[in-house]
Amino acid sequence: MNPMKRVILRMLGAVAALALAAPLQAAGIQQAFLVQNSGWMEPFYTDQQSQLKALVGAVAQAASTPDDQLFLLAFSQSSGGNVSPALLGQGRGAAAINAQLAPLGLARKGKGGALADTDFQEAVTKTITGPFRSASGIVWIFTNNKNSPNNDSQTAERNRDFYRLLHLEPSITKTLVFPLRMPVQGKLYSAKGLMVYALAYGQPAADALTRIQAEGRLSKVLTRAPARLKPVDQDAVRIVPQSVKNSPNVHASLGRDGRTIVLDVEAASLVPQVVLQASLQNMFFPYVIDNATVRAALAGQSAPLQVTPDTIKGLQPGASQSVEVRFDLPMAQIPSPWSAQALSAMGKQVLLPMTATVGLADQRLALSTGFATELQELFPGDPISEVFTPPDSVRASQATVPLLVRIQYPLLPVLLIIGTILLLVLAFILFGLLGTRSKRYRVVVDGVARQVVLKPFKSVVIRDDGGRDIGELKRGLGKPSIVRVADGHTLILA
């Protein structure tokens, strides 16, 4: 790598900490679409059957929203009067991309008319420091993978320089690669394939690129799964549940996001420890996991999450190996059927979210033989496999596995409580009615019959004609009783 490029990369690294930490525009993400138009791309511009421009337009439409700030650029190498990258258009959304692409042709060095050479690093660094103004964004590159600054015969070494940029530059946070079959025949050259790179500059761009993938927009145009160039220390594997070994009443499944392990269980069937039959799937396309040791943990718990067997050997991309996953449920966090949380669910599900981490230690990766063979067919003579060689420093990876326990609580406690409340309400109403109803009773006072009126839980003092106290009657809910009779008097309830 020449000194000027090293300076540019150091500048990128220096501004990354500040520029990438700054918030993006509230709406959308900025994206640049770099289309190679140097001499090596001659057949893609002269073959009438070439789909290059149609592909660029389709990818731009699929990868962007109307709120995204887009830049369309052609790149070769700056030389004489030729400027690279050259801005063809910019604006919100991809509506104008096809019209801006239509007149694009091959770039020439200058007055001599020689076709321009190619410099990948110049194109990437000038896009970031130019249109992007060193702020986070996604850089798309459409190329036949020929990198030859100043018509340098050391094409392989120039490509390796570019690959090292993609692997080792920390501000390039995520890179996807789409090798496409696109045979073209020009007057000077022919080609079999086209490479599409998606480079995320900064973490916001990496998040946006992940979101674009997850939404499925891009897969409608680039129908094959991308090869992941970077990062190779994240999301190496996923756990696909099959059944719960130690409890037939616990049902295991994979959530809609393709990552979350979901356990459905009745509250009465909870077991303290779950033994899960599952498969461990290699998500490192296009890498074979030659060897790795599995380490797992459940966030917030002292007890480990055990994966058996805990070693991986020769696991092909997309392939799976059977494992047993054993972990303890946090029983102290699971609400009782009589708790307020369970009762408020009204007999429905109570959700208990957890997070597991699955890491690979002593990780050794190798490029899939079938994938390498396909690349050599599409790009003969190009050291394309170099781009997929992970740096020696990457010997471990970690994946986050969401875990959701859905506990179905019975409706009986809710019904019992509701019934109890209703009985209390009815008793209160009945008590209220009885407590306000007066009743007439016959009482004989010193041999003379009288009528007295008493309400429940009330008392009355019986007096003679002179107002002297003869006795006292008191009533509960039923008949009254004589609680007191003065000396020399009689008091009888008839």
Beta strands, then each sheet from edge to edge (+ up, - down):
strand 1: 30-36
strand 2: 69-75
strand 3: 86-92
strand 4: 137-143
strand 5: 172-185
strand 6: 190-201
strand 7: 227-230
strand 8: 237-244
strand 9: 251-254
strand 10: 261-266
strand 11: 273-282
strand 12: 287-298
strand 13: 306-308
strand 14: 311-315
strand 15: 320-328
strand 16: 349-367
strand 17: 397-408
strand 18: 439-445
strand 19: 448-454
strand 20: 459-463
strand 21: 469-475
strand 22: 480-485
strand 23: 491-493
sheet 1: 3+ 2- 1- 4- 6+ 5- 7+
sheet 2: 8+ 11- 15+ 13-
sheet 3: 9+ 10- 17- 16+ 12- 14+
sheet 4: 19+ 18- 23+
sheet 5: 20+ 21- 22+
end
